[in-house]
Amino acid sequence: MWRLSSSTEASLYRKQLLRKYLSRNMPNTKSAKRALRKSDTRRLRNRSTRSELRSAIKIARAAITGDDAQAAEKALRGAAKQIDQAAAKGIIHKNAAARTKSRLAKSANQTKAAE
């Protein structure tokens, strides 16, 4: 997970990104350079959040197929929270969030009914 905590690391990383993208996307104005830096920072932040979201969903699915019902419930709540946060930030669409939560809940309910 990439966090932009240290300003020195962040600025160095942004400079590296800028050099990397300048070879392909040469901004012509000062505002275009700033927009490029901002979009790269947002892309990194979104990528880490999306990765955390995918991990939470995988953990929930594994817990649902497991034996412990309490762990499955806890993992499901955690995944639902992550999904809602990602939807609120615009990382995933709200309908995709609802669909994913619904499928997880349905799977959990089917597992409970089978036991």
Secondary structure, DSSP 8 states (H G I E B T S, - for coil): ------HHHHHHHHHHHHHHHHTTS---SHHHHHHHHHHHHHHHHHHHHHHHHHHHHHHHHHHHHSS-HHHHHHHHHHHHHHHHHHHHHTSS-HHHHHHHHHHHHHHHHHHHHH-
